[in-house]
Each structure stands twice: as structure tokens, then as C-alpha cells.
Amino acid sequence: MRHVELARLAPDPAWLARAAKLAEDVEAHATAGTLPAMRKNWVKHWSGLRSAMYRLVGRKCWYCESPINSSRPHVDHFRPKSRVSEDLSHDGYYWLAYEWSNYRLSCEFCNSSTDDAPSGRRTTKVDHFPLLNPQSRAKTPVDAIEYEQPVLLDPSDAGDCAHLDFDAMGRARRSILIPHSPAEIAAGECRAEKSIEIYGLDRPGLENSRRIVMNNITVLLEGLEVLPNLGDMLERHIAPSGEYSSAAVAAVMTQRGQSAAVDEIIARIAAAPQYSRHAAPQATVVTLSDLMRNNLVNAGSVLAAKARAGEVTATVWHDGRLRYGVRVDTFERITSLASGGTASDGWTFWAHVVDDRRILLSDIRDEYNMMNMRGRDQDVP
């Protein structure tokens, strides 16, 4: 799963105007109690965004990264529009049916088809949307959707993509670099493992395709010292638009230290967001309060970010929370609120404003981790 910058989709005004009118119609049916009848005649206006979605990372599935060639691509509603498998009393997130930020490009296998496992078990997304905190599930347009903590990893969230990794055989697994969150521990659920199950990322066909790509990467890296032009082929494999590019990047990272040429490529991957498979790994859970205790961020510091509605700012509160407008709440909740629900990783969303410079919180967090690592090294006799 590669990070897809969904904010770059930017539908044209005509599409947005039509979507707004359709959303009004949905709300009118909800008020009148005629949602079931309306659902039989959904106006599939969302399909008009397929071409624009292709331009973000190519014609490939955002969940499994397989190419979408022969099958018709699906515009999946990340939060299901009609029903929720985990809560059969739920009417679905019908008010998001025409909200483009809720769309994800999917292949048929990931979204609505039986997988290719020998058992034939159904492991596709369809209308699944489990939460780590089901008691906070939004059921109407006025409910606070930003309080939800989704189980499924979201390709539009760079932090979520960090949770997935691959072994040498192309099998998807949870990254050991990302610790389980307190919410995962409390719920007894692993987001990566559940996502692998529901998206069907463990399909044999997928594992075989990833293994082929990873083997190709190994061959290219072995010949790179002799034939530098192989670097162009390597770049195509690890680019966000490359098929199974997350597995390709994982294969490159396993070759660290093999040669100067390989290490140069790894350094470029680590430095370039468009190649990075996930946000910078962290050995332990770091909080904003940790940065404050080390004077890397102070109470009253201004944070800024670009959201769908434009520029947003927040202020660091004395206890590690954020103030956004008149509201003071947790780092995670303010991030979700300020981003309109499109970002759950505040580390890559917010930047610390210092004079005329902006420094991503993820970079400040990395500096904090490096300080800790140097401290541990000095403690070693």
C-alpha cells in the first residue's frame, strides 16, 4: 500500500456542484425515511472521478497495488455508503456518498469479489468498516466522525501505510517498526493484520506477483555497480505508480550496506516523500509532550497545515493538547477535525512554524528519536 495524496484529486466545479445537489437529495430521503428506496437508484456520480484518480498513482488498486487492466475499476467508498457489516443497525454513511474525500480506487478483488484462496472464503472490503472504538461510530451527519478510530488502513494516510511490510516471499505482514497503538491494545486488534484479511492482501496471486517484483529488484541491485543505467529500471519499480512498489521498496531496503550504489538509492528513498513507503519509523510511541519536555516544541507554538478548506493553524497547549479555534482537545482529534477527517497522522500533517520556516512535526520527532539513540549509545560501556 502506497500513500496516495488524495488532496491532489481536486474535482472540477461542475462535478462538485452536481455532487452537492445529489447529497441534498440523499439527505431529503433520509429525513423522509425513504433511504432504502433511494439506494436502489444510486446516481453513480462518483464514477466520473475515475480518470482523475488514475492520474494520482496510475491505473492500479490503492489497496493491493495490482494493475487494473482487464477488470473495471471500482470507486470504493472507504466508509460504506449503504450498510456496515460490523453494525447491522447502521444505515451506512449515506451522507458521504458524494463526498470525494471518501473515495478510494480499488480493483474488483479487493472490493467486491471472492478471493482466490483454496477455501474460497470472502475476504474483500465490500461494506466492512470496523472501528477500534465502535461505541463512537457516527450514525448521522451530525455525529462527530472525527472521533472514530478506523481499523482498516487508509492509503490516503501516509502514517497508515507505515503499518504494512513484506517478507522475502512477498507475504504481507505488520511492520515491526511501528508499535501497536494504545487503542489497538485496548481493543485487542491489530490494524495491519485485519486490513490484510479484509482487503485480501494475502491472496496467493498477490504474493506471487510481489515475489517476482522483489526478485527483479535483487537482480537489478546486483548489476547496478556494473551497469549504472539499470538505475532507471529500478526507479520505475519503486516509484509510487509502480506495480507492487511497496514490496519493491521493501526489497531495496533489505540490501542496505551491500554497495555504495545501493546505499545511495536507499538514502534517496528515505529523503524523498514520493518514494517513501511509509513515514519515518519510530522505535517507541512519541507524544507531543515528549517533544515539549525536550524543548523541541513549546507551549504556545503555532502549528500550520494545508487542509481541504485551505490553510489551518493550531496552538500547542501547555499539557500537550492542541487548541483549534475555541476547542482544546487531543493531538489526534484536533488533527482529524482540522483536516476534515482526511488525515489521522498529525506528524506528517502539521508543521511547526518558526519565524518564516516550517518544519514538519515528523522531522522534529525524528530528531527526538536520534537524541534518544545517541543517549543510549553513550550509556553503553
Secondary structure, DSSP 8 states (H G I E B T S, - for coil): -----GGG----HHHHHHHHHHHHHHHHHHHHT-HHHHHTT---GGGGGHHHHHHHH-SB-TTT--B-SSS--EEEESS-SS-BTTBTT----GGGTT-GGGEEEE-HHHHHS--SSTT------TT---BSSGGG---STTS-GGG--BSS--TT-HHHHTTEEE-TT--EEE-TTS---HHHHHHT--HHHHHHHHHTTT-HHHHHHHHHHHHHHHHHHHHTTT-TTHHHHHHHHHSTTSTTHHHHHHHHHTTTTS-HHHHHHHHHHHH-TTT-SSS---SS---HHHHHHTTSS-TT-EEEEEETTEEEEEEE-TTS-EEETTEEE-HHHHHHHHTTTS---HHHH-EEEETTEEEEHHHHHHHHHHHHHHHHHHH--
